[in-house]
Amino acid sequence: MGEAPDHAARTARELARRTGVDHHDVLVILGTGLAPAAGQLGAAGPSIPLATLPFFPRYTATGHHAQGWSVPMGDKMVLVFAGRCHAYEGIELSEVVHPLRTGIAAGCATVILTATVGGIRDDLHTGSIVVVSDHLNLTGRSPLSGPEFVDMVGAYSPELRALALSTAGVPALSSGIYAHVMGPQFETPAEIRMMRALGADVVGMSMAFETIAARHAGAAVLGLAVVTNDVAGTVSDVAAVADVGHMGAAGAVAAPAVAEIIRHVVMSLP
């Protein structure tokens, strides 16, 4: 089922009341283990308990926190969410993208999505950061309902990608294609071989749904994927590294670099 048209607007009004900020410019959604980036972006003081906002889904995945902050950054106001929901949590896709739609209803014309992923391309290893250039939605699903046709060419803004790739002092930064799978099970070696043949560089269980919903709403999207495990090896290698705890820890290590990219992009926006 699709989301009622006024749900995101109603949530955004309550968010504005609680933050005292009528308009935000940029929405940042942090992936598994990346919550520390919120503090590095300037989030201070008590967070907004997202679960108490109307229509917000319940966050249940490890490494994701139902917390939000309104953060001034230069002349921009940035809305930072320290986690997200996923389709594998057993909720409707309208609920999965409700936080994103709330941010856009709050005024955010720019959306920065972050996620931790498995690396498929041979040169990607733990700590590599991939600026997403495109995605493969391998779920067969969409957060849109009915004949809501959206052009997905350039779904990940070329201008935002160029800004992200120009961030100084961030090693192992490259561009690549994100494969979105449903999860929660990790990929088999045969599935990884298929994704590699299709041109995927990384694989994860989020981002595509949010990107589709953001493009439908007219927002510009930047995707940042942090490689936390190498899934391109043998069966035993996959079994050894595909672990949520390891992913969260690797994400936390990468959080400062992710925050640096986000800050550079936001401060470079016109």
C-alpha positions as CSV (number, residue, x, y, z in Angstrom):
1,M,0.0,0.0,0.0
2,G,1.2,3.5,-0.7
3,E,1.6,6.2,2.0
4,A,-1.3,8.6,2.6
5,P,-0.3,11.9,0.9
6,D,-0.4,13.9,4.1
7,H,1.6,11.5,6.4
8,A,5.0,12.9,5.6
9,A,3.8,16.5,5.8
10,R,2.2,15.9,9.2
11,T,5.4,14.3,10.5
12,A,7.4,17.2,9.1
13,R,5.2,19.7,10.9
14,E,5.7,17.9,14.2
15,L,9.5,17.7,13.5
16,A,9.5,21.5,12.9
17,R,7.7,22.1,16.2
18,R,10.2,20.0,18.2
19,T,13.3,21.3,16.5
20,G,12.2,24.9,16.2
21,V,13.4,24.8,12.6
22,D,10.8,25.5,9.9
23,H,13.0,24.5,7.0
24,H,15.8,22.0,6.5
25,D,18.0,21.9,3.4
26,V,19.8,18.5,3.5
27,L,18.7,15.1,4.8
28,V,21.4,12.6,5.9
29,I,20.5,9.0,6.6
30,L,23.3,7.0,8.3
31,G,23.7,3.3,7.7
32,T,24.8,0.4,9.9
33,G,27.5,1.4,12.4
34,L,27.7,4.9,11.0
35,A,25.7,6.6,13.8
36,P,29.0,8.2,15.2
37,A,29.1,10.3,12.1
38,A,26.2,12.3,13.6
39,G,28.4,13.7,16.3
40,Q,31.2,14.4,13.9
41,L,28.8,16.4,11.8
42,G,28.0,18.6,14.7
43,A,25.0,16.9,16.3
44,A,24.9,17.9,19.9
45,G,22.5,17.8,22.8
46,P,19.5,15.6,23.1
47,S,18.3,13.8,20.0
48,I,14.8,13.8,18.6
49,P,13.3,10.4,19.4
50,L,12.1,9.5,16.0
51,A,9.8,6.7,17.2
52,T,7.7,9.3,18.9
53,L,7.0,11.2,15.7
54,P,3.7,10.4,14.0
55,F,3.7,7.6,11.4
56,F,7.4,6.8,12.0
57,P,8.3,3.0,11.7
58,R,9.9,1.1,14.5
59,Y,13.7,0.6,13.9
60,T,14.7,-2.9,14.8
61,A,17.9,-3.6,12.8
62,T,21.2,-3.9,14.6
63,G,23.3,-0.7,14.3
64,H,20.4,1.6,13.5
65,H,19.1,4.1,16.0
66,A,15.8,6.0,15.9
67,Q,17.5,9.3,16.7
68,G,17.6,12.5,14.8
69,W,19.2,15.9,15.0
70,S,18.8,19.3,13.4
71,V,22.4,20.5,12.7
72,P,23.5,23.9,11.3
73,M,26.3,23.6,8.8
74,G,27.5,26.8,7.1
75,D,24.3,28.4,5.8
76,K,22.5,25.1,5.6
77,M,20.3,23.3,8.1
78,V,20.9,19.5,8.0
79,L,18.6,16.9,9.3
80,V,20.5,13.8,10.4
81,F,18.9,10.4,11.1
82,A,21.1,7.9,12.8
83,G,19.6,4.8,11.1
84,R,17.0,3.5,8.8
85,C,14.4,0.8,8.4
86,H,14.6,-2.0,5.8
87,A,12.1,-4.1,3.9
88,Y,13.4,-7.3,5.6
89,E,12.1,-5.9,8.9
90,G,8.6,-7.0,7.8
91,I,7.1,-3.5,7.1
92,E,5.5,-1.9,4.1
93,L,7.8,-0.1,1.7
94,S,5.8,3.1,2.4
95,E,7.1,2.8,6.0
96,V,10.6,2.1,4.8
97,V,10.7,5.4,2.9
98,H,8.6,7.4,5.3
99,P,11.6,8.9,7.1
100,L,13.0,10.0,3.8
101,R,9.7,11.5,2.7
102,T,9.5,13.3,6.0
103,G,12.9,14.9,5.4
104,I,11.8,16.1,1.9
105,A,8.5,17.4,3.3
106,A,10.7,19.3,5.8
107,G,12.3,21.1,2.9
108,C,15.3,18.9,2.1
109,A,16.0,19.2,-1.6
110,T,19.3,17.3,-1.2
111,V,19.4,13.8,0.2
112,I,22.6,12.0,1.3
113,L,22.2,8.3,1.8
114,T,24.9,6.2,3.5
115,A,25.1,2.4,3.8
116,T,27.5,-0.3,4.7
117,V,27.9,-2.9,1.9
118,G,29.7,-6.0,0.8
119,G,32.4,-5.4,-1.8
120,I,32.1,-7.3,-5.2
121,R,34.8,-5.5,-7.3
122,D,38.2,-7.0,-6.7
123,D,39.9,-3.8,-5.6
124,L,37.3,-3.0,-2.9
125,H,38.1,-4.1,0.7
126,T,37.1,-3.1,4.2
127,G,37.2,0.7,4.6
128,S,36.8,1.5,0.9
129,I,34.1,4.2,0.3
130,V,32.1,4.0,-3.0
131,V,30.3,7.0,-4.3
132,V,27.2,5.4,-5.9
133,S,26.8,6.2,-9.6
134,D,23.8,3.9,-10.2
135,H,22.0,1.0,-8.8
136,L,20.5,-2.4,-9.7
137,N,17.2,-2.9,-7.9
138,L,17.2,-6.7,-7.7
139,T,14.2,-6.9,-5.3
140,G,11.5,-6.6,-7.9
141,R,9.8,-4.1,-5.7
142,S,9.2,-0.3,-5.6
143,P,8.0,2.2,-2.9
144,L,5.8,3.8,-5.6
145,S,2.3,2.6,-6.1
146,G,0.2,2.9,-9.2
147,P,1.3,4.6,-12.5
148,E,3.8,6.9,-10.8
149,F,6.5,6.9,-13.5
150,V,9.9,8.3,-12.6
151,D,12.9,8.8,-14.9
152,M,15.8,7.1,-13.1
153,V,18.6,8.3,-15.5
154,G,21.0,10.3,-13.3
155,A,19.2,9.1,-10.2
156,Y,22.4,9.7,-8.2
157,S,23.2,13.4,-8.9
158,P,26.4,13.8,-11.1
159,E,27.0,17.1,-9.5
160,L,26.8,15.7,-5.9
161,R,29.0,12.7,-7.0
162,A,31.7,15.1,-8.3
163,L,31.7,17.0,-5.1
164,A,32.0,13.8,-3.0
165,L,34.8,12.5,-5.1
166,S,36.7,15.8,-4.7
167,T,36.9,15.5,-0.9
168,A,40.5,15.9,0.1
169,G,42.2,13.5,2.5
170,V,39.8,10.5,2.1
171,P,41.7,7.4,0.9
172,A,40.2,4.5,-1.1
173,L,37.4,6.7,-2.5
174,S,36.0,5.5,-5.9
175,S,32.7,5.4,-7.9
176,G,30.6,2.3,-8.4
177,I,27.2,0.6,-8.9
178,Y,25.1,-0.6,-5.9
179,A,23.1,-3.8,-6.1
180,H,20.1,-3.8,-3.8
181,V,18.9,-7.1,-2.5
182,M,16.1,-7.9,0.0
183,G,18.0,-9.8,2.6
184,P,18.2,-10.4,5.5
185,Q,20.2,-13.4,4.4
186,F,23.6,-12.7,2.9
187,E,24.4,-13.5,-0.7
188,T,25.5,-16.9,-2.0
189,P,28.7,-17.1,-4.0
190,A,26.5,-17.9,-7.1
191,E,24.5,-14.7,-6.5
192,I,27.7,-12.7,-6.2
193,R,28.9,-14.1,-9.5
194,M,25.6,-13.1,-11.0
195,M,25.9,-9.5,-9.6
196,R,29.4,-9.2,-10.8
197,A,28.3,-10.2,-14.3
198,L,25.6,-7.6,-14.2
199,G,28.1,-4.9,-13.4
200,A,27.6,-4.4,-9.7
201,D,30.5,-3.2,-7.6
202,V,28.9,-3.4,-4.1
203,V,25.8,-5.1,-2.6
204,G,23.5,-4.1,0.2
205,M,20.0,-4.2,1.6
206,S,19.0,-0.5,1.4
207,M,19.3,2.7,-0.6
208,A,17.5,1.9,-3.9
209,F,14.0,2.2,-2.4
210,E,14.9,5.6,-0.8
211,T,16.5,6.8,-4.0
212,I,13.4,5.9,-6.0
213,A,11.2,7.8,-3.5
214,A,13.5,10.7,-3.4
215,R,13.6,11.0,-7.2
216,H,9.8,10.8,-7.3
217,A,9.7,13.8,-5.0
218,G,12.3,15.7,-7.0
219,A,15.2,15.6,-4.5
220,A,18.8,15.2,-5.6
221,V,20.5,12.1,-4.2
222,L,24.1,11.3,-3.2
223,G,24.8,7.7,-2.2
224,L,27.9,6.7,-0.1
225,A,28.6,3.0,0.4
226,V,31.1,1.9,3.0
227,V,32.6,-1.5,2.3
228,T,32.7,-3.5,5.5
229,N,33.2,-7.0,4.1
230,D,34.6,-8.6,1.0
231,V,32.0,-11.0,-0.4
232,A,33.8,-11.8,-3.7
233,G,35.9,-14.7,-2.4
234,T,35.3,-18.4,-1.7
235,V,32.4,-19.9,0.1
236,S,34.5,-20.1,3.3
237,D,35.5,-16.5,2.9
238,V,31.9,-15.4,2.7
239,A,31.0,-17.4,5.8
240,A,33.9,-15.8,7.7
241,V,33.2,-12.2,7.0
242,A,29.5,-11.8,6.4
243,D,28.7,-10.8,10.0
244,V,26.5,-7.9,11.2
245,G,28.7,-7.2,14.3
246,H,31.8,-7.0,12.1
247,M,29.9,-4.7,9.6
248,G,28.9,-2.4,12.4
249,A,32.4,-2.2,13.8
250,A,33.9,-1.5,10.4
251,G,31.2,1.2,9.8
252,A,32.1,2.9,13.0
253,V,35.8,3.0,11.9
254,A,34.8,4.6,8.6
255,A,32.4,7.2,10.2
256,P,34.9,10.0,10.4
257,A,35.7,9.7,6.7
258,V,32.0,9.6,5.8
259,A,31.4,12.7,7.9
260,E,34.2,14.5,6.1
261,I,32.7,13.7,2.7
262,I,29.2,14.8,3.9
263,R,30.6,18.1,5.4
264,H,32.6,18.8,2.2
265,V,29.5,18.3,0.0
266,V,27.1,20.3,2.2
267,M,29.6,23.2,2.5
268,S,30.0,23.2,-1.3
269,L,26.3,23.5,-2.1
270,P,25.2,26.8,-3.6
